[in-house]
């Protein structure tokens, strides 16, 4: 079975926090639920770290483009500039 999507992991983590905050779980079950919460926290943290890394790479590549370049609309064949 593959990794669950970030959003699903976050939803599951919210449910776990809610269950633990109620304080009505037996000790062994609370420990088991807590362990699952730790696993999901690590998964979410890793996914966020990867997203941040990708954003940093994209930001650096945009910043490295010389400032004199400007964006122009794509001209189709046969179109003339106005």
N, CA, C and O atoms as a CHARMM CRD file, in Angstrom:
* protein
*
  328
    1    1 UNK  N      0.84600  -1.18900   0.00000 PROA 1      0.00000
    2    1 UNK  CA     0.00000   0.00000   0.00000 PROA 1      0.00000
    3    1 UNK  C      0.88000   1.23700   0.00000 PROA 1      0.00000
    4    1 UNK  O      1.83400   1.31100   0.77500 PROA 1      0.00000
    5    2 UNK  N      0.57700   2.22400  -0.86600 PROA 2      0.00000
    6    2 UNK  CA     1.38500   3.43500  -0.98100 PROA 2      0.00000
    7    2 UNK  C      1.12000   4.40100   0.15900 PROA 2      0.00000
    8    2 UNK  O      0.22100   4.20000   0.97600 PROA 2      0.00000
    9    3 UNK  N      1.91500   5.44100   0.19400 PROA 3      0.00000
   10    3 UNK  CA     1.75600   6.48100   1.19600 PROA 3      0.00000
   11    3 UNK  C      0.44200   7.22100   0.97200 PROA 3      0.00000
   12    3 UNK  O     -0.00600   7.38600  -0.16300 PROA 3      0.00000
   13    4 UNK  N     -0.16400   7.66100   2.06000 PROA 4      0.00000
   14    4 UNK  CA    -1.41300   8.40800   1.94000 PROA 4      0.00000
   15    4 UNK  C     -1.10500   9.85700   1.57300 PROA 4      0.00000
   16    4 UNK  O     -0.02800  10.35700   1.89500 PROA 4      0.00000
   17    5 UNK  N     -2.03500  10.53700   0.90500 PROA 5      0.00000
   18    5 UNK  CA    -1.82200  11.94600   0.55000 PROA 5      0.00000
   19    5 UNK  C     -1.68000  12.81400   1.80200 PROA 5      0.00000
   20    5 UNK  O     -2.19000  12.46900   2.86800 PROA 5      0.00000
   21    6 UNK  N     -0.99000  13.93000   1.66300 PROA 6      0.00000
   22    6 UNK  CA    -0.74900  14.84800   2.77300 PROA 6      0.00000
   23    6 UNK  C     -2.05100  15.25200   3.45000 PROA 6      0.00000
   24    6 UNK  O     -2.15100  15.22000   4.67700 PROA 6      0.00000
   25    7 UNK  N     -3.03600  15.62700   2.66900 PROA 7      0.00000
   26    7 UNK  CA    -4.30700  16.10500   3.22200 PROA 7      0.00000
   27    7 UNK  C     -4.98600  15.03800   4.06600 PROA 7      0.00000
   28    7 UNK  O     -5.54100  15.34200   5.12200 PROA 7      0.00000
   29    8 UNK  N     -4.94700  13.79100   3.61200 PROA 8      0.00000
   30    8 UNK  CA    -5.54900  12.68900   4.36400 PROA 8      0.00000
   31    8 UNK  C     -4.77700  12.44700   5.65900 PROA 8      0.00000
   32    8 UNK  O     -5.38200  12.20500   6.70300 PROA 8      0.00000
   33    9 UNK  N     -3.46200  12.50800   5.60000 PROA 9      0.00000
   34    9 UNK  CA    -2.64100  12.32800   6.79800 PROA 9      0.00000
   35    9 UNK  C     -2.95900  13.41600   7.81700 PROA 9      0.00000
   36    9 UNK  O     -3.03800  13.14300   9.01500 PROA 9      0.00000
   37   10 UNK  N     -3.14100  14.63800   7.35000 PROA 10     0.00000
   38   10 UNK  CA    -3.46300  15.74300   8.24400 PROA 10     0.00000
   39   10 UNK  C     -4.82800  15.54300   8.89700 PROA 10     0.00000
   40   10 UNK  O     -4.98600  15.80800  10.08800 PROA 10     0.00000
   41   11 UNK  N     -5.81100  15.07900   8.13300 PROA 11     0.00000
   42   11 UNK  CA    -7.14100  14.80200   8.69300 PROA 11     0.00000
   43   11 UNK  C     -7.05500  13.71600   9.76400 PROA 11     0.00000
   44   11 UNK  O     -7.65500  13.83500  10.83300 PROA 11     0.00000
   45   12 UNK  N     -6.29800  12.65000   9.46500 PROA 12     0.00000
   46   12 UNK  CA    -6.14500  11.56700  10.44400 PROA 12     0.00000
   47   12 UNK  C     -5.45000  12.06600  11.70400 PROA 12     0.00000
   48   12 UNK  O     -5.79500  11.66200  12.81500 PROA 12     0.00000
   49   13 UNK  N     -4.48300  12.93500  11.52500 PROA 13     0.00000
   50   13 UNK  CA    -3.77500  13.50000  12.66700 PROA 13     0.00000
   51   13 UNK  C     -4.71100  14.34500  13.53400 PROA 13     0.00000
   52   13 UNK  O     -4.62300  14.30900  14.76100 PROA 13     0.00000
   53   14 UNK  N     -5.58900  15.09000  12.91000 PROA 14     0.00000
   54   14 UNK  CA    -6.57100  15.89100  13.66200 PROA 14     0.00000
   55   14 UNK  C     -7.49600  14.98900  14.49000 PROA 14     0.00000
   56   14 UNK  O     -7.82500  15.31300  15.63100 PROA 14     0.00000
   57   15 UNK  N     -7.90700  13.86900  13.91400 PROA 15     0.00000
   58   15 UNK  CA    -8.76200  12.92000  14.63700 PROA 15     0.00000
   59   15 UNK  C     -8.00500  12.34200  15.83700 PROA 15     0.00000
   60   15 UNK  O     -8.56500  12.21100  16.92600 PROA 15     0.00000
   61   16 UNK  N     -6.74800  12.00300  15.63300 PROA 16     0.00000
   62   16 UNK  CA    -5.92500  11.44100  16.70400 PROA 16     0.00000
   63   16 UNK  C     -5.77100  12.43600  17.84800 PROA 16     0.00000
   64   16 UNK  O     -5.91400  12.07700  19.01700 PROA 16     0.00000
   65   17 UNK  N     -5.47900  13.68600  17.50500 PROA 17     0.00000
   66   17 UNK  CA    -5.32600  14.71000  18.54400 PROA 17     0.00000
   67   17 UNK  C     -6.61800  14.85100  19.33000 PROA 17     0.00000
   68   17 UNK  O     -6.59600  14.94300  20.55800 PROA 17     0.00000
   69   18 UNK  N     -7.72500  14.86700  18.63700 PROA 18     0.00000
   70   18 UNK  CA    -9.03000  14.98300  19.29500 PROA 18     0.00000
   71   18 UNK  C     -9.27400  13.80700  20.24800 PROA 18     0.00000
   72   18 UNK  O     -9.72500  13.99600  21.37800 PROA 18     0.00000
   73   19 UNK  N     -8.97200  12.60100  19.78100 PROA 19     0.00000
   74   19 UNK  CA    -9.15700  11.41100  20.63100 PROA 19     0.00000
   75   19 UNK  C     -8.27300  11.46900  21.86800 PROA 19     0.00000
   76   19 UNK  O     -8.72200  11.14000  22.96600 PROA 19     0.00000
   77   20 UNK  N     -7.03200  11.88100  21.70300 PROA 20     0.00000
   78   20 UNK  CA    -6.11300  11.95200  22.83400 PROA 20     0.00000
   79   20 UNK  C     -6.50300  13.06200  23.81000 PROA 20     0.00000
   80   20 UNK  O     -6.34500  12.91100  25.02200 PROA 20     0.00000
   81   21 UNK  N     -7.00800  14.16600  23.28500 PROA 21     0.00000
   82   21 UNK  CA    -7.41500  15.27500  24.14900 PROA 21     0.00000
   83   21 UNK  C     -8.60900  14.92400  25.02300 PROA 21     0.00000
   84   21 UNK  O     -8.74900  15.46000  26.12300 PROA 21     0.00000
   85   22 UNK  N     -9.47100  14.03200  24.54900 PROA 22     0.00000
   86   22 UNK  CA   -10.61800  13.61300  25.36700 PROA 22     0.00000
   87   22 UNK  C    -10.16100  12.91600  26.64100 PROA 22     0.00000
   88   22 UNK  O    -10.80800  13.02500  27.68300 PROA 22     0.00000
   89   23 UNK  N     -9.05000  12.20300  26.55300 PROA 23     0.00000
   90   23 UNK  CA    -8.48000  11.55800  27.73600 PROA 23     0.00000
   91   23 UNK  C     -9.21900  10.32100  28.22300 PROA 23     0.00000
   92   23 UNK  O     -9.03900   9.91300  29.37000 PROA 23     0.00000
   93   24 UNK  N    -10.04200   9.71700  27.38100 PROA 24     0.00000
   94   24 UNK  CA   -10.82800   8.56300  27.83100 PROA 24     0.00000
   95   24 UNK  C    -10.32300   7.22600  27.28200 PROA 24     0.00000
   96   24 UNK  O    -10.99000   6.20300  27.44000 PROA 24     0.00000
   97   25 UNK  N     -9.15600   7.22600  26.64000 PROA 25     0.00000
   98   25 UNK  CA    -8.60600   5.99100  26.08400 PROA 25     0.00000
   99   25 UNK  C     -7.81700   5.23500  27.14900 PROA 25     0.00000
  100   25 UNK  O     -7.12400   5.84800  27.96100 PROA 25     0.00000
  101   26 UNK  N     -7.91700   3.91600  27.14800 PROA 26     0.00000
  102   26 UNK  CA    -7.04900   3.13200  28.02500 PROA 26     0.00000
  103   26 UNK  C     -5.58800   3.37800  27.64400 PROA 26     0.00000
  104   26 UNK  O     -5.29800   3.73000  26.50100 PROA 26     0.00000
  105   27 UNK  N     -4.68600   3.19900  28.57800 PROA 27     0.00000
  106   27 UNK  CA    -3.28800   3.52600  28.38700 PROA 27     0.00000
  107   27 UNK  C     -2.69500   2.89400  27.12700 PROA 27     0.00000
  108   27 UNK  O     -2.08600   3.59600  26.32000 PROA 27     0.00000
  109   28 UNK  N     -2.85700   1.60400  26.94800 PROA 28     0.00000
  110   28 UNK  CA    -2.26200   0.92100  25.78700 PROA 28     0.00000
  111   28 UNK  C     -2.81100   1.45800  24.47400 PROA 28     0.00000
  112   28 UNK  O     -2.06600   1.64300  23.51100 PROA 28     0.00000
  113   29 UNK  N     -4.11100   1.70600  24.43900 PROA 29     0.00000
  114   29 UNK  CA    -4.70800   2.24900  23.21700 PROA 29     0.00000
  115   29 UNK  C     -4.22000   3.67900  22.97300 PROA 29     0.00000
  116   29 UNK  O     -3.95100   4.06000  21.83400 PROA 29     0.00000
  117   30 UNK  N     -4.10700   4.46500  24.04000 PROA 30     0.00000
  118   30 UNK  CA    -3.60800   5.83500  23.92000 PROA 30     0.00000
  119   30 UNK  C     -2.17900   5.83500  23.37600 PROA 30     0.00000
  120   30 UNK  O     -1.82900   6.66200  22.53300 PROA 30     0.00000
  121   31 UNK  N     -1.35700   4.90400  23.86300 PROA 31     0.00000
  122   31 UNK  CA     0.01800   4.80500  23.36200 PROA 31     0.00000
  123   31 UNK  C      0.04900   4.43000  21.88500 PROA 31     0.00000
  124   31 UNK  O      0.82900   4.98300  21.10900 PROA 31     0.00000
  125   32 UNK  N     -0.79300   3.50200  21.51200 PROA 32     0.00000
  126   32 UNK  CA    -0.86700   3.07500  20.11900 PROA 32     0.00000
  127   32 UNK  C     -1.31900   4.22000  19.21600 PROA 32     0.00000
  128   32 UNK  O     -0.75400   4.43800  18.14500 PROA 32     0.00000
  129   33 UNK  N     -2.34200   4.94700  19.65900 PROA 33     0.00000
  130   33 UNK  CA    -2.85400   6.08500  18.89700 PROA 33     0.00000
  131   33 UNK  C     -1.78000   7.17400  18.81800 PROA 33     0.00000
  132   33 UNK  O     -1.59800   7.80000  17.77400 PROA 33     0.00000
  133   34 UNK  N     -1.07300   7.39200  19.92500 PROA 34     0.00000
  134   34 UNK  CA     0.00100   8.38400  19.94600 PROA 34     0.00000
  135   34 UNK  C      1.10400   8.01000  18.95700 PROA 34     0.00000
  136   34 UNK  O      1.60800   8.87000  18.23500 PROA 34     0.00000
  137   35 UNK  N      1.47400   6.74300  18.92100 PROA 35     0.00000
  138   35 UNK  CA     2.49800   6.27800  17.97500 PROA 35     0.00000
  139   35 UNK  C      2.08200   6.53900  16.53500 PROA 35     0.00000
  140   35 UNK  O      2.89300   6.95900  15.71000 PROA 35     0.00000
  141   36 UNK  N      0.81700   6.28700  16.24200 PROA 36     0.00000
  142   36 UNK  CA     0.31300   6.56500  14.88900 PROA 36     0.00000
  143   36 UNK  C      0.37800   8.06400  14.60200 PROA 36     0.00000
  144   36 UNK  O      0.69700   8.47300  13.48600 PROA 36     0.00000
  145   37 UNK  N      0.07900   8.87000  15.60000 PROA 37     0.00000
  146   37 UNK  CA     0.16900  10.31900  15.45600 PROA 37     0.00000
  147   37 UNK  C      1.59400  10.77200  15.15300 PROA 37     0.00000
  148   37 UNK  O      1.80800  11.65400  14.32200 PROA 37     0.00000
  149   38 UNK  N      2.55900  10.16700  15.82500 PROA 38     0.00000
  150   38 UNK  CA     3.96400  10.49800  15.57800 PROA 38     0.00000
  151   38 UNK  C      4.34100  10.13000  14.14400 PROA 38     0.00000
  152   38 UNK  O      5.01500  10.89600  13.45500 PROA 38     0.00000
  153   39 UNK  N      3.90100   8.95100  13.70100 PROA 39     0.00000
  154   39 UNK  CA     4.19000   8.52200  12.32900 PROA 39     0.00000
  155   39 UNK  C      3.59800   9.50100  11.31600 PROA 39     0.00000
  156   39 UNK  O      4.26100   9.87500  10.34800 PROA 39     0.00000
  157   40 UNK  N      2.35400   9.91500  11.53800 PROA 40     0.00000
  158   40 UNK  CA     1.70100  10.84900  10.62000 PROA 40     0.00000
  159   40 UNK  C      2.36500  12.22500  10.66200 PROA 40     0.00000
  160   40 UNK  O      2.47300  12.90000   9.63800 PROA 40     0.00000
  161   41 UNK  N      2.80900  12.63600  11.85200 PROA 41     0.00000
  162   41 UNK  CA     3.50200  13.91700  11.98500 PROA 41     0.00000
  163   41 UNK  C      4.78900  13.91500  11.17500 PROA 41     0.00000
  164   41 UNK  O      5.10300  14.89000  10.49300 PROA 41     0.00000
  165   42 UNK  N      5.52800  12.82500  11.25300 PROA 42     0.00000
  166   42 UNK  CA     6.77200  12.71600  10.47700 PROA 42     0.00000
  167   42 UNK  C      6.48100  12.73700   8.98700 PROA 42     0.00000
  168   42 UNK  O      7.19600  13.38200   8.22100 PROA 42     0.00000
  169   43 UNK  N      5.43900  12.03700   8.57400 PROA 43     0.00000
  170   43 UNK  CA     5.06300  12.00700   7.16400 PROA 43     0.00000
  171   43 UNK  C      4.70500  13.41000   6.67400 PROA 43     0.00000
  172   43 UNK  O      5.17800  13.84200   5.62300 PROA 43     0.00000
  173   44 UNK  N      3.86700  14.12100   7.43800 PROA 44     0.00000
  174   44 UNK  CA     3.46500  15.48100   7.04900 PROA 44     0.00000
  175   44 UNK  C      4.66800  16.41500   7.02300 PROA 44     0.00000
  176   44 UNK  O      4.80600  17.23000   6.11000 PROA 44     0.00000
  177   45 UNK  N      5.52500  16.29900   8.00700 PROA 45     0.00000
  178   45 UNK  CA     6.71200  17.13900   8.07200 PROA 45     0.00000
  179   45 UNK  C      7.62300  16.90700   6.86200 PROA 45     0.00000
  180   45 UNK  O      8.15100  17.85800   6.28600 PROA 45     0.00000
  181   46 UNK  N      7.80200  15.65000   6.48600 PROA 46     0.00000
  182   46 UNK  CA     8.62900  15.32700   5.32500 PROA 46     0.00000
  183   46 UNK  C      8.02000  15.88600   4.04700 PROA 46     0.00000
  184   46 UNK  O      8.73300  16.41600   3.19600 PROA 46     0.00000
  185   47 UNK  N      6.70400  15.76900   3.91300 PROA 47     0.00000
  186   47 UNK  CA     6.03400  16.29100   2.71100 PROA 47     0.00000
  187   47 UNK  C      6.14400  17.80900   2.64600 PROA 47     0.00000
  188   47 UNK  O      6.36900  18.36800   1.57200 PROA 47     0.00000
  189   48 UNK  N      5.98500  18.48700   3.79100 PROA 48     0.00000
  190   48 UNK  CA     6.11000  19.93900   3.81000 PROA 48     0.00000
  191   48 UNK  C      7.54800  20.36200   3.50100 PROA 48     0.00000
  192   48 UNK  O      7.77100  21.34800   2.79900 PROA 48     0.00000
  193   49 UNK  N      8.51000  19.62300   4.02100 PROA 49     0.00000
  194   49 UNK  CA     9.91000  19.91000   3.74100 PROA 49     0.00000
  195   49 UNK  C     10.21500  19.78500   2.26500 PROA 49     0.00000
  196   49 UNK  O     10.93200  20.61400   1.70400 PROA 49     0.00000
  197   50 UNK  N      9.67800  18.76100   1.63300 PROA 50     0.00000
  198   50 UNK  CA     9.86900  18.55500   0.19100 PROA 50     0.00000
  199   50 UNK  C      9.21200  19.68900  -0.59500 PROA 50     0.00000
  200   50 UNK  O      9.79000  20.19300  -1.55800 PROA 50     0.00000
  201   51 UNK  N      8.02100  20.08800  -0.19300 PROA 51     0.00000
  202   51 UNK  CA     7.33600  21.19300  -0.87900 PROA 51     0.00000
  203   51 UNK  C      8.14100  22.48500  -0.73200 PROA 51     0.00000
  204   51 UNK  O      8.28100  23.24000  -1.69300 PROA 51     0.00000
  205   52 UNK  N      8.66700  22.74000   0.45600 PROA 52     0.00000
  206   52 UNK  CA     9.47600  23.93800   0.67900 PROA 52     0.00000
  207   52 UNK  C     10.73900  23.90900  -0.18700 PROA 52     0.00000
  208   52 UNK  O     11.12700  24.92800  -0.75800 PROA 52     0.00000
  209   53 UNK  N     11.37100  22.75100  -0.28200 PROA 53     0.00000
  210   53 UNK  CA    12.56900  22.61300  -1.10200 PROA 53     0.00000
  211   53 UNK  C     12.25600  22.93000  -2.56600 PROA 53     0.00000
  212   53 UNK  O     13.01900  23.62900  -3.23300 PROA 53     0.00000
  213   54 UNK  N     11.14000  22.41500  -3.05600 PROA 54     0.00000
  214   54 UNK  CA    10.75400  22.65300  -4.44800 PROA 54     0.00000
  215   54 UNK  C     10.45400  24.13100  -4.70000 PROA 54     0.00000
  216   54 UNK  O     10.83700  24.67800  -5.73400 PROA 54     0.00000
  217   55 UNK  N      9.76600  24.77900  -3.74900 PROA 55     0.00000
  218   55 UNK  CA     9.46600  26.20300  -3.88600 PROA 55     0.00000
  219   55 UNK  C     10.76400  27.00600  -3.90300 PROA 55     0.00000
  220   55 UNK  O     10.90500  27.93600  -4.69800 PROA 55     0.00000
  221   56 UNK  N     11.71100  26.65600  -3.03500 PROA 56     0.00000
  222   56 UNK  CA    13.00000  27.35700  -3.00500 PROA 56     0.00000
  223   56 UNK  C     13.74000  27.21400  -4.32800 PROA 56     0.00000
  224   56 UNK  O     14.31900  28.18200  -4.82100 PROA 56     0.00000
  225   57 UNK  N     13.72500  26.02400  -4.90200 PROA 57     0.00000
  226   57 UNK  CA    14.38300  25.80700  -6.19400 PROA 57     0.00000
  227   57 UNK  C     13.72200  26.65800  -7.26900 PROA 57     0.00000
  228   57 UNK  O     14.41100  27.29300  -8.06800 PROA 57     0.00000
  229   58 UNK  N     12.40100  26.67600  -7.29600 PROA 58     0.00000
  230   58 UNK  CA    11.68600  27.47300  -8.29900 PROA 58     0.00000
  231   58 UNK  C     11.93600  28.96100  -8.09700 PROA 58     0.00000
  232   58 UNK  O     12.11000  29.70200  -9.06500 PROA 58     0.00000
  233   59 UNK  N     11.95200  29.39300  -6.85700 PROA 59     0.00000
  234   59 UNK  CA    12.18400  30.80700  -6.56500 PROA 59     0.00000
  235   59 UNK  C     13.57700  31.22500  -6.99600 PROA 59     0.00000
  236   59 UNK  O     13.75400  32.28900  -7.58800 PROA 59     0.00000
  237   60 UNK  N     14.57200  30.38900  -6.70000 PROA 60     0.00000
  238   60 UNK  CA    15.94400  30.71500  -7.10500 PROA 60     0.00000
  239   60 UNK  C     16.06400  30.77500  -8.61600 PROA 60     0.00000
  240   60 UNK  O     16.75000  31.64900  -9.14500 PROA 60     0.00000
  241   61 UNK  N     15.40800  29.85600  -9.32300 PROA 61     0.00000
  242   61 UNK  CA    15.52800  29.85400 -10.78300 PROA 61     0.00000
  243   61 UNK  C     14.87000  31.09000 -11.38300 PROA 61     0.00000
  244   61 UNK  O     15.34700  31.60200 -12.39600 PROA 61     0.00000
  245   62 UNK  N     13.80000  31.57600 -10.79200 PROA 62     0.00000
  246   62 UNK  CA    13.14100  32.79100 -11.27900 PROA 62     0.00000
  247   62 UNK  C     14.00600  34.00000 -10.96900 PROA 62     0.00000
  248   62 UNK  O     14.13000  34.90200 -11.79700 PROA 62     0.00000
  249   63 UNK  N     14.60800  34.03000  -9.77900 PROA 63     0.00000
  250   63 UNK  CA    15.44200  35.16200  -9.38900 PROA 63     0.00000
  251   63 UNK  C     16.72900  35.23600 -10.20300 PROA 63     0.00000
  252   63 UNK  O     17.30600  36.31500 -10.33700 PROA 63     0.00000
  253   64 UNK  N     17.18400  34.13000 -10.73900 PROA 64     0.00000
  254   64 UNK  CA    18.44200  34.12800 -11.47800 PROA 64     0.00000
  255   64 UNK  C     18.29000  34.62500 -12.91700 PROA 64     0.00000
  256   64 UNK  O     19.28400  34.84800 -13.60800 PROA 64     0.00000
  257   65 UNK  N     17.05800  34.79500 -13.35900 PROA 65     0.00000
  258   65 UNK  CA    16.82000  35.29800 -14.72000 PROA 65     0.00000
  259   65 UNK  C     17.14400  36.78800 -14.73000 PROA 65     0.00000
  260   65 UNK  O     16.70200  37.51700 -13.84200 PROA 65     0.00000
  261   66 UNK  N     17.91400  37.25900 -15.72700 PROA 66     0.00000
  262   66 UNK  CA    18.25200  38.68600 -15.78900 PROA 66     0.00000
  263   66 UNK  C     17.00500  39.56500 -15.79900 PROA 66     0.00000
  264   66 UNK  O     15.98600  39.21300 -16.39400 PROA 66     0.00000
  265   67 UNK  N     17.09900  40.70000 -15.13900 PROA 67     0.00000
  266   67 UNK  CA    15.95000  41.61800 -15.00800 PROA 67     0.00000
  267   67 UNK  C     15.52000  42.24400 -16.32900 PROA 67     0.00000
  268   67 UNK  O     14.37100  42.66500 -16.45900 PROA 67     0.00000
  269   68 UNK  N     16.42100  42.31500 -17.31900 PROA 68     0.00000
  270   68 UNK  CA    16.04900  42.97400 -18.56800 PROA 68     0.00000
  271   68 UNK  C     15.07900  42.14700 -19.41300 PROA 68     0.00000
  272   68 UNK  O     14.51200  42.65500 -20.38000 PROA 68     0.00000
  273   69 UNK  N     14.89000  40.88700 -19.05700 PROA 69     0.00000
  274   69 UNK  CA    13.91700  40.07800 -19.79200 PROA 69     0.00000
  275   69 UNK  C     12.51500  40.50800 -19.39500 PROA 69     0.00000
  276   69 UNK  O     12.25900  40.82300 -18.23300 PROA 69     0.00000
  277   70 UNK  N     11.62400  40.51900 -20.34900 PROA 70     0.00000
  278   70 UNK  CA    10.24800  40.86300 -20.04800 PROA 70     0.00000
  279   70 UNK  C      9.31800  39.81600 -20.64100 PROA 70     0.00000
  280   70 UNK  O      9.65000  39.14100 -21.61500 PROA 70     0.00000
  281   71 UNK  N      8.17700  39.70200 -20.04600 PROA 71     0.00000
  282   71 UNK  CA     7.19900  38.72800 -20.50000 PROA 71     0.00000
  283   71 UNK  C      6.40100  39.32500 -21.65500 PROA 71     0.00000
  284   71 UNK  O      5.94900  40.46800 -21.59500 PROA 71     0.00000
  285   72 UNK  N      6.24000  38.52600 -22.70400 PROA 72     0.00000
  286   72 UNK  CA     5.44600  38.94600 -23.85100 PROA 72     0.00000
  287   72 UNK  C      4.46800  37.84100 -24.20300 PROA 72     0.00000
  288   72 UNK  O      4.77200  36.66100 -24.02400 PROA 72     0.00000
  289   73 UNK  N      3.29900  38.21000 -24.70100 PROA 73     0.00000
  290   73 UNK  CA     2.35300  37.16900 -25.10600 PROA 73     0.00000
  291   73 UNK  C      2.88200  36.40000 -26.30500 PROA 73     0.00000
  292   73 UNK  O      3.60000  36.94800 -27.14100 PROA 73     0.00000
  293   74 UNK  N      2.52700  35.14800 -26.38000 PROA 74     0.00000
  294   74 UNK  CA     2.92600  34.30100 -27.49500 PROA 74     0.00000
  295   74 UNK  C      2.19400  34.75600 -28.74700 PROA 74     0.00000
  296   74 UNK  O      0.97800  34.94500 -28.72600 PROA 74     0.00000
  297   75 UNK  N      2.92900  34.93100 -29.83500 PROA 75     0.00000
  298   75 UNK  CA     2.32500  35.33400 -31.09500 PROA 75     0.00000
  299   75 UNK  C      2.20100  34.11800 -31.99500 PROA 75     0.00000
  300   75 UNK  O      3.18300  33.42300 -32.25500 PROA 75     0.00000
  301   76 UNK  N      1.00800  33.87100 -32.46000 PROA 76     0.00000
  302   76 UNK  CA     0.80400  32.75000 -33.36400 PROA 76     0.00000
  303   76 UNK  C      1.31000  33.12100 -34.74300 PROA 76     0.00000
  304   76 UNK  O      1.44200  34.30100 -35.06900 PROA 76     0.00000
  305   77 UNK  N      1.59000  32.11600 -35.54800 PROA 77     0.00000
  306   77 UNK  CA     2.09500  32.32900 -36.89700 PROA 77     0.00000
  307   77 UNK  C      1.14000  33.21600 -37.67000 PROA 77     0.00000
  308   77 UNK  O     -0.07100  33.00100 -37.64200 PROA 77     0.00000
  309   78 UNK  N      1.67900  34.21500 -38.36500 PROA 78     0.00000
  310   78 UNK  CA     0.84200  35.09600 -39.15300 PROA 78     0.00000
  311   78 UNK  C      0.35900  36.31700 -38.38600 PROA 78     0.00000
  312   78 UNK  O     -0.11700  37.27100 -39.00200 PROA 78     0.00000
  313   79 UNK  N      0.46500  36.31800 -37.06300 PROA 79     0.00000
  314   79 UNK  CA     0.07100  37.48300 -36.26700 PROA 79     0.00000
  315   79 UNK  C      1.18000  38.48500 -36.27200 PROA 79     0.00000
  316   79 UNK  O      2.35700  38.12500 -36.26300 PROA 79     0.00000
  317   80 UNK  N      0.81700  39.73900 -36.28700 PROA 80     0.00000
  318   80 UNK  CA     1.83200  40.80100 -36.23900 PROA 80     0.00000
  319   80 UNK  C      1.67500  41.54500 -34.92800 PROA 80     0.00000
  320   80 UNK  O      0.58500  41.62700 -34.36300 PROA 80     0.00000
  321   81 UNK  N      2.81100  42.09400 -34.44800 PROA 81     0.00000
  322   81 UNK  CA     2.78100  42.89500 -33.25000 PROA 81     0.00000
  323   81 UNK  C      2.07500  44.20000 -33.54000 PROA 81     0.00000
  324   81 UNK  O      2.24700  44.77700 -34.61300 PROA 81     0.00000
  325   82 UNK  N      1.27500  44.67500 -32.58300 PROA 82     0.00000
  326   82 UNK  CA     0.57800  45.95200 -32.75600 PROA 82     0.00000
  327   82 UNK  C      1.38400  47.07000 -32.19600 PROA 82     0.00000
  328   82 UNK  O      0.96000  48.22400 -32.25000 PROA 82     0.00000
